[in-house]
Amino acid sequence: MKIERLVRKEVRSLRAYEAKEIPCRVKLDANESPFDHQETLGKIKGIPTNRYPDPEGKALKREAARRWRLKQGQILLGNGSDELIYYLITTFGGPVIFPEPTFSMYGIIGKALGEEVTGVRLSRDMDLDLPRMEDAVRKHRPKLIFLSIPNNPTGNCFSSEKVLRITGMTKGIVVIDEAYQPFSSRRGYIPLLRDMENMVIMRTLSKIGFASLRTGFLIASEKIISEVNKVRLPFNVNSLSQRAACEAFRNWPVIMKEAEKIVRERDALFRELDSLEGVRAWPSEANFILFQVKDARRVWKALLKEGVLIRDMTGTFKDALRVTVGREEENRFFLDRLKKVLSRWSGSSRRGVSN
Ligand code: PMP
C-alpha cells in the first residue's frame, strides 16, 4: 500500500522539524537553559491523574496576567509556543510571511496547513529589509507576519521603527515571537499592545528552564484571543505543566537572575569567539550566538567528536553555526575544543574544503 498517496500533497513535500537526540558531553544546540528546576516538580502534590486538567488554565493565566500586567482574557495557553503558531495559522490562514533566516516552524506549519508562505530575506546587517518587506506585504497581502524578536538564529532585535512601520501598513496580524525576550536589553512589545490592535505576542518558558514542560503564552486583545480559542484543542496544557508554570512565575526573581547570568556569559563568549582567527560572531540579544567559520560543517562534526553538540546552520546560512550559551564551564569547554579543532586545521589542510 502506498501510504504517500494518501498523504496530503502539502505534507508529502515537507521535511520533519529536525530535533535529533545526539549523545554528547556538552549540549549547546537547542537554546535551552542550562539551569534545571527539578526541585519545582518536587513541590507539586495532589494532581489527580484520572481527571482532565483545568481546560482554561485559570490559575496559570492569573499568574501570567499579574506578571505581564494583562487581563486574563488577553492570554491563551499553549503546549509550547509551537502549538500557538499552529493555532494562529489555523485561525487566520495565509498568506504567511516572515523574514529569512528565522525560526523554521513558521514555514513548516504554514505549509503543513496548505497556506502560501513567503520568506523575505533580511538585509546584510540582519535587520528587516523594509522596502522588501513592504513590497511583500503589498504583493501577498498576508494574514499573518511572524517576527521573531530577538530573531532565531541571528540573535539580534529588528529595528522597532521598522517593526512598527510594517505593523501600521499591513491589514493582517503581526506576531512578535518573544521567545528570547528574557535575554534582551530591549523592552519588548507587551506595552505596545494597547495601541496596536493587529499585534500578537508569544512568550514561552522553554528558554528559561522549563522546556520539558512545554508552556507557551499567546498575548493579544481579548477579541483575538477569543477567536484563536475556538481552534484550541481542549486540555492542551497538562496539569503538571500548569502547576509547574505557576511555580515558575512565583519564582520569577530567581529565573530572571539566571537569565542575567546567561547574558553575562553570552557577552563573554561573544568576545572570545569573535576574537578567534577565522571566526565572525554576530552580536546577540538572545541565549545563543550565530557565528561563521570556514568549513563550518567540518568544524561542527569535529566538535561533536570532541563531545560538544552545537547547531549546524549551514543549510540556512553559509558557513554558519549556532551555539547556545550554557554554564561557564560548558562555554569554556566549547571554546577550548573549538580552538583545538581550528588549530589542528590551521594552514594548508583547511584550504579547499567546502560545504
Ligand atoms: N519561537 C522561537 C523563535 C524559537 O526559537 C522556539 C524554539 N526553538 C520556539 C518559538 C518554540 O518554543 P516552544 O518551546 O515554546 O514551543
Residues whose N, C-alpha, C, O or C-beta is under 5 A from the ligand:
A	BS01	PMP	N79 G80 S81 D82 F103 S148 N152 D177 A179 T204 S206 T215 G216
